Amino acid sequence: MPRPNPAHHASPEDASRAFYESFEQGDIAAMMAVWSDDDEIFCIHPGGPRNVGQAAVRGAWEEIFGGPARLRFQLEQQLFFVGASMAVQSVFEYLQVDDEPKLRGPAIATNIYTRTAGGWRVLAHHAAVAPTAAAAPAPPRPGTLH
């Protein structure tokens, strides 16, 4: 049975904002509301396994949100390819943990979105540590986070 998805994301960019806001807030209900109801959704966090399906994706987020750290993101060099029913985002993610002055990262993330009757939803999130500093932009200065 599909779960209700009350939020309507008019664009992939709106869905991306909701995704990263729910991540920063550690809000599992908001996080899962931005995901598609599709049974084959998947999520891969840096160094982690591939989590496939609603229960596994939810469990992976619950594990992250269960930690004591407060996380904030600085997104850099976002690229979007938007088609009629699918969109792909590539982005460098810098992470601020609690009140640390230095940003961590970057991770390179790929997010895939699908257009549904209820708006744009996440189908997949795959983040990996950037292979070298030369492959990533210079870290942004803290203070202008997401």
C-alpha positions, 0 to 999 in steps of 0.5 A, a space after each residue: 500500500 503506497 504511503 501518503 505523500 502530502 508535499 508537491 514538488 513542482 520541479 526537481 530543484 524543489 524536490 532537491 531542496 526538500 531532500 537536503 532540508 529533511 537531511 539537515 533536520 534529521 526528519 525521517 517523515 519529511 525525508 521519506 515524503 520526498 522519495 518515490 513510492 516505487 519499490 525499487 528506490 535505492 540509496 547509497 551513502 559514502 562507503 555504505 551498502 546499496 539499500 534497495 526498497 522502501 524499508 531499507 532506504 528508510 532504515 539507512 536514513 534512520 541510522 544516520 538520523 539516530 546519531 548525535 551530530 547536527 549536519 548541514 550541507 553546502 552544495 556546489 556545482 549543481 548540474 541538472 539534466 531535466 527531461 519530461 519525466 526524469 531528472 538527474 542531479 550531480 552535485 558536490 556536497 560539503 558537510 558541516 558537522 555540529 559547529 565545526 568551523 571546517 567543512 568536510 568533503 566533498 562527496 559527489 552525489 547523484 540524485 535521480 528524480 521522477 515526475 509523478 502525479 504528486 510532483 517530483 520525487 527521489 528515485 535514487 541517491 548515490 554519494 561517494 567521497 570525491 577521489 582527489 582534491 583536484 577533482 573537486 572545487 575548493 571548499 566553500 567558506 562556512 556561513 553560506 550553508 544551503 
